[in-house]
């Protein structure tokens, strides 16, 4: 039904990415750094870098 209605009206599905509204960087304490294994630290770093590349708003200094 959904496919048929899009075909007749010529619509395309719209995907709205709302991840930046609820995904935030992960902050670690000194204790976290001491007890987490190397792979978990790498995963957190990858998450934070992905967030920074995709979600962080540019500052006035970066916009110049």
C-alpha positions, 0 to 999 in steps of 0.5 A: 500500500505504501509503495503503491501510493508513492508510485502514483504520487511520485513521492520519495521517503524522507529520512530525518536524522535526529541523532545529534539531538540525543547523541552526545560525546562520552566524557571519562573521569581519571578513574574511567581511564585507569580501569577501561581496556584499550579497545573500549577507549578506542571505541569511545574516541571513535564515537567522540570523533564521529560526533565532533565531525557530524554534530558539533556546531562551528564556533565563531572562531572556526567560522572565520 
